[in-house]
Structure formats: structure tokens, C-alpha cells
Amino acid sequence: MRLSRTLFVLAIAGLVRALPAAAQESTDALPTCASQGVQRVAVMVPPGQTTEQFQQTVATGGLFPAGTQVLILQPGQLMPIRNREQFDSRLSTTLTLILDHGMTIEGTARMLIELEDDGTVKAVHPNSGDPEVNRLLTRTWRQARFEPYVFDGCRVKAWIQVPQTFSSGSSGDWRQVEVRTDPPKP
């Protein structure tokens, strides 16, 4: 008898900021802040901190080199994923691997994702609590290509927090994998 497993994934729980197509195309033409000799970065407020607390942390230094201008992003202020179809396919494959390894996952994994100024993923630091799940999530999210963050007319590197919520269970004699990379509609 086949085990049935159902895994529902709600990825990127929060608002995904969409840009008009013309704006997306024009971000590639923008220079990088680094190429202009300006140190700028976009950083998301970490979970558990208020904007004010994080502003204080940034102001006291230590996170970035002296003179770095910091654009503080709010939780959920995520740029769209440019390669959405490819990423969704990879996420589905990752979920199948998780199911095939007999893992059940409940809860939310928070990932710190470091982005280059062109929107490519430089590094992923998942916090699922399980090394195998962390490895699979890292491999998957490294394939995402985000729309670049723009700060005062130039593209910047960014550090964003992305929550990925999992809920798994069993229902009948079949396996279903549902992948959502946008918040569920009310």
C-alpha cells in the first residue's frame, strides 16, 4: 500500500511588490551604486525587531562599513522573482525530494537571502532547524533571480528575509504537492 503524503507550501508569506513591466525592463539599464563609487545597501527589518530598533542597530555601526547608506525595507517588501516559472518548478522538485525522503514539515523556515545588485542570489541562510531541509532550501533558493532593488536611482545589493511556511499531512492513497509562492488570496 502506497503511503499518501500531502505537502502544502505557502512560500513568501507577505506582500510581493509588483513593478510595471516597463519599470522591470528599465532596472537593468540602471547603473549599480558600486560602479558609481557609492556604498548603498537595502536591508529588510529582521523578524522580531521593529523598524525603530533596527534603525538604531544600523546607526550604531558594525553591520556595514562606515559611510554605507542603508535603505531599510519592511518585512514582506519583496521584489518579484524574474524566473518565476523556473523557480516554481525547482521548488516543486525540492518538495518532492522532501516527500520522497519521508520527511514531514510543519511551521515556517525563515531564510536570509543575500542578493547581488543584479538580483541574483549570492547566499541563502535558511533556519528550518533541520540540516537536510536547510540544504534543499539553499539549493532551491540559489536559483531564484529577483528584480533588483533600486536605491536613489541605482541598483544595490540587498539582504532580505523570506519566510517559507510548510504544512504536511496525509489524505488518501495519492500524493499531492501544491506550491504557492504568493500569499493565498482571501
Backbone hydrogen bonds in HBPLUS format (Angstrom, degrees):
<---DONOR---> <-ACCEPTOR-->    atom                        ^
c    i                          cat <-CA-CA->   ^        H-A-AA   ^      H-
h    n   atom  resd res      DA  || num        DHA   H-A  angle D-A-AA Bond
n    s   type  num  typ     dist DA aas  dist angle  dist       angle   num
A0176-GLN N   A0005-ARG O   3.34 MM 171  6.89 144.1  2.48 145.9 155.9     1
A0006-THR N   A0169-GLY O   2.55 MM 163  5.13 156.5  1.60 168.9 160.9     2
A0169-GLY N   A0006-THR O   2.79 MM 163  5.13 155.7  1.85 150.9 156.4     3
A0007-LEU N   A0176-GLN O   3.32 MM 169  6.73 162.2  2.35 163.8 168.8     4
A0178-GLU N   A0007-LEU O   3.28 MM 171  6.59 172.8  2.28 165.2 167.1     5
A0008-PHE N   A0167-SER O   2.85 MM 159  5.31 174.0  1.85 162.9 162.2     6
A0167-SER N   A0008-PHE O   3.02 MM 159  5.31 145.8  2.14 161.4 163.9     7
A0009-VAL N   A0178-GLU O   3.18 MM 169  6.30 147.6  2.29 148.0 157.7     8
A0180-ARG N   A0009-VAL O   3.06 MM 171  5.90 133.1  2.29 137.2 151.0     9
A0010-LEU N   A0165-THR O   2.87 MM 155  5.04 165.8  1.89 151.8 155.6    10
A0165-THR N   A0010-LEU O   2.83 MM 155  5.04 157.8  1.88 155.1 149.4    11
A0011-ALA N   A0180-ARG O   2.67 MM 169  5.68 159.8  1.71 151.3 157.0    12
A0012-ILE N   A0163-PRO O   2.93 MM 151  5.31 136.4  2.12 158.5 168.0    13
A0017-ARG N   A0078-LEU O   2.94 MM  61  5.78 141.0  2.09 152.6 164.1    14
A0023-ALA N   A0020-PRO O   2.95 MM   3  5.28 121.6  2.30 106.7 121.5    15
A0024-GLN N   A0020-PRO O   3.04 MM   4  6.41 152.4  2.12 153.8 162.4    16
A0025-GLU N   A0021-ALA O   3.04 MM   4  6.31 161.7  2.07 154.7 158.4    17
A0026-SER N   A0022-ALA O   3.06 MM   4  6.18 149.9  2.15 140.3 148.7    18
A0027-THR N   A0023-ALA O   3.16 MM   4  6.35 131.5  2.41 142.2 152.5    19
A0029-ALA N   A0026-SER O   3.09 MM   3  5.28 133.6  2.31 101.4 113.5    20
A0030-LEU N   A0027-THR O   3.20 MM   3  5.19 146.3  2.32  98.1 107.7    21
A0155-ARG N   A0031-PRO O   2.88 MM 124  6.24 155.2  1.94 147.9 151.8    22
A0033-CYS N   A0155-ARG O   2.97 MM 122  5.85 163.1  2.00 157.4 153.1    23
A0036-GLN N   A0033-CYS O   2.98 MM   3  5.17 140.4  2.14 101.8 113.9    24
A0038-VAL N   A0033-CYS O   2.98 MM   5  5.16 164.6  2.00 147.7 142.6    25
A0037-GLY N   A0034-ALA O   2.97 MM   3  4.99 160.2  2.01 105.6 110.7    26
A0069-GLN N   A0039-GLN O   2.77 MM  30  6.14 167.7  1.78 154.9 152.5    27
A0041-VAL N   A0069-GLN O   2.95 MM  28  6.45 141.6  2.10 159.7 170.6    28
A0071-LEU N   A0041-VAL O   2.82 MM  30  6.15 168.5  1.83 160.1 164.2    29
A0042-ALA N   A0157-LYS O   2.99 MM 115  6.37 162.3  2.03 152.6 158.4    30
A0159-TRP N   A0042-ALA O   2.89 MM 117  6.41 146.6  2.00 150.4 161.2    31
A0043-VAL N   A0071-LEU O   2.86 MM  28  6.21 160.7  1.90 163.9 168.1    32
A0073-LEU N   A0043-VAL O   2.69 MM  30  5.63 168.0  1.70 139.8 144.2    33
A0044-MET N   A0159-TRP O   2.88 MM 115  6.22 153.9  1.95 168.8 176.1    34
A0045-VAL N   A0073-LEU O   3.01 MM  28  6.19 147.5  2.12 155.1 157.3    35
A0049-GLN N   A0046-PRO O   3.19 MM   3  5.81 152.8  2.27 140.7 140.0    36
A0054-PHE N   A0050-THR O   2.98 MM   4  6.25 164.2  2.01 154.3 158.5    37
A0055-GLN N   A0051-THR O   2.81 MM   4  6.00 156.4  1.86 151.2 158.3    38
A0056-GLN N   A0052-GLU O   3.04 MM   4  6.27 151.9  2.12 144.7 151.7    39
A0057-THR N   A0053-GLN O   3.03 MM   4  6.37 152.5  2.10 144.5 152.1    40
A0058-VAL N   A0054-PHE O   2.87 MM   4  6.17 161.6  1.91 156.0 160.2    41
A0059-ALA N   A0055-GLN O   2.87 MM   4  6.01 156.9  1.92 146.0 152.8    42
A0060-THR N   A0056-GLN O   3.07 MM   4  6.25 144.1  2.20 145.8 153.7    43
A0061-GLY N   A0058-VAL O   3.14 MM   3  5.45 157.4  2.19 107.9 114.9    44
A0068-THR N   A0065-PRO O   3.15 MM   3  5.88 149.4  2.24 146.2 146.0    45
A0077-GLN N   A0074-GLN O   2.95 MM   3  5.44 154.4  2.02 143.4 142.5    46
A0078-LEU N   A0076-GLY O   2.88 MM   2  5.44 132.9  2.11 104.7  90.5    47
A0147-GLU N   A0080-PRO O   2.83 MM  67  5.64 150.0  1.92 168.9 174.5    48
A0082-ARG N   A0145-ARG O   2.53 MM  63  5.44 146.2  1.64 158.8 170.2    49
A0087-PHE N   A0083-ASN O   2.83 MM   4  5.99 167.0  1.85 163.7 168.2    50
A0088-ASP N   A0084-ARG O   2.80 MM   4  5.95 167.1  1.82 156.6 160.1    51
A0089-SER N   A0085-GLU O   3.05 MM   4  6.23 153.2  2.12 144.0 151.1    52
A0090-ARG N   A0086-GLN O   3.01 MM   4  6.30 157.6  2.06 149.3 155.2    53
A0091-LEU N   A0087-PHE O   2.81 MM   4  6.07 157.0  1.86 156.0 163.0    54
A0092-SER N   A0088-ASP O   2.92 MM   4  6.10 153.4  1.99 143.1 150.2    55
A0093-THR N   A0089-SER O   3.00 MM   4  6.29 154.1  2.07 145.8 152.7    56
A0094-THR N   A0090-ARG O   2.90 MM   4  6.18 153.8  1.97 146.9 154.3    57
A0095-LEU N   A0091-LEU O   2.93 MM   4  6.19 157.8  1.98 149.2 155.0    58
A0096-THR N   A0092-SER O   2.97 MM   4  6.25 151.3  2.06 145.7 153.6    59
A0097-LEU N   A0093-THR O   2.98 MM   4  6.29 154.4  2.04 147.2 153.9    60
A0098-ILE N   A0094-THR O   2.94 MM   4  6.28 155.1  2.00 150.1 157.0    61
A0099-LEU N   A0095-LEU O   2.93 MM   4  6.20 161.7  1.96 149.2 153.9    62
A0100-ASP N   A0096-THR O   2.75 MM   4  5.95 160.9  1.79 152.5 158.5    63
A0101-HIS N   A0097-LEU O   2.98 MM   4  6.13 134.9  2.18 142.0 152.5    64
A0103-MET N   A0098-ILE O   3.20 MM   5  5.66 157.1  2.25 166.6 159.6    65
A0102-GLY N   A0099-LEU O   2.90 MM   3  5.16 156.3  1.96 111.4 116.3    66
A0107-GLY N   A0166-PHE O   2.99 MM  59  5.39 144.4  2.12 157.8 146.7    67
A0166-PHE N   A0107-GLY O   2.70 MM  59  5.39 170.7  1.71 166.1 166.6    68
A0109-ALA N   A0164-GLN O   2.87 MM  55  5.22 165.9  1.89 147.1 145.1    69
A0164-GLN N   A0109-ALA O   2.83 MM  55  5.22 148.5  1.93 146.3 156.8    70
A0127-ASN N   A0110-ARG O   2.90 MM  17  5.37 117.8  2.30 134.3 151.8    71
A0111-MET N   A0162-VAL O   2.97 MM  51  5.18 153.2  2.04 132.0 140.7    72
A0162-VAL N   A0111-MET O   2.83 MM  51  5.18 162.6  1.86 150.5 156.1    73
A0112-LEU N   A0125-HIS O   3.10 MM  13  5.03 163.5  2.13 125.7 126.2    74
A0125-HIS N   A0112-LEU O   2.83 MM  13  5.03 150.4  1.92 148.2 156.6    75
A0113-ILE N   A0160-ILE O   2.81 MM  47  5.33 169.6  1.82 160.7 164.4    76
A0160-ILE N   A0113-ILE O   2.96 MM  47  5.33 167.1  1.98 153.2 154.0    77
A0114-GLU N   A0123-ALA O   2.88 MM   9  5.12 166.1  1.90 148.8 153.5    78
A0122-LYS N   A0114-GLU O   2.70 MM   8  5.35 159.9  1.74 151.2 156.9    79
A0123-ALA N   A0114-GLU O   3.40 MM   9  5.12 156.9  2.46 127.5 131.2    80
A0115-LEU N   A0158-ALA O   2.73 MM  43  5.01 174.8  1.73 158.7 159.9    81
A0158-ALA N   A0115-LEU O   3.10 MM  43  5.01 157.7  2.15 127.0 132.9    82
A0116-GLU N   A0120-THR O   2.81 MM   4  5.38 166.5  1.82 161.2 165.9    83
A0119-GLY N   A0116-GLU O   3.04 MM   3  5.36 166.5  2.06 115.5 118.5    84
A0146-PHE N   A0119-GLY O   2.84 MM  27  4.52 150.9  1.93 144.5 134.8    85
A0134-ASN N   A0130-ASP O   2.88 MM   4  6.08 162.1  1.91 158.2 164.2    86
A0135-ARG N   A0131-PRO O   2.93 MM   4  6.12 153.7  2.00 143.3 149.9    87
A0136-LEU N   A0132-GLU O   3.03 MM   4  6.31 162.4  2.06 150.1 154.0    88
A0137-LEU N   A0133-VAL O   2.84 MM   4  6.05 164.9  1.86 157.4 161.6    89
A0138-THR N   A0134-ASN O   2.86 MM   4  5.97 156.4  1.92 147.6 154.4    90
A0139-ARG N   A0135-ARG O   3.03 MM   4  6.22 167.3  2.05 149.9 153.0    91
A0140-THR N   A0136-LEU O   3.05 MM   4  6.23 155.9  2.11 145.3 151.9    92
A0141-TRP N   A0137-LEU O   2.87 MM   4  5.98 176.4  1.87 157.1 158.2    93
A0142-ARG N   A0138-THR O   3.01 MM   4  6.02 142.7  2.15 148.0 156.6    94
A0143-GLN N   A0140-THR O   3.05 MM   3  5.70 157.6  2.10 116.2 123.1    95
A0144-ALA N   A0141-TRP O   3.13 MM   3  5.33 157.6  2.18 106.9 113.6    96
A0156-VAL N   A0149-TYR O   2.96 MM   7  5.76 157.9  2.01 151.1 154.4    97
A0151-PHE N   A0154-CYS O   2.87 MM   3  5.55 166.7  1.89 159.4 157.9    98
A0154-CYS N   A0151-PHE O   3.30 MM   3  5.55 156.1  2.36 108.2 115.0    99
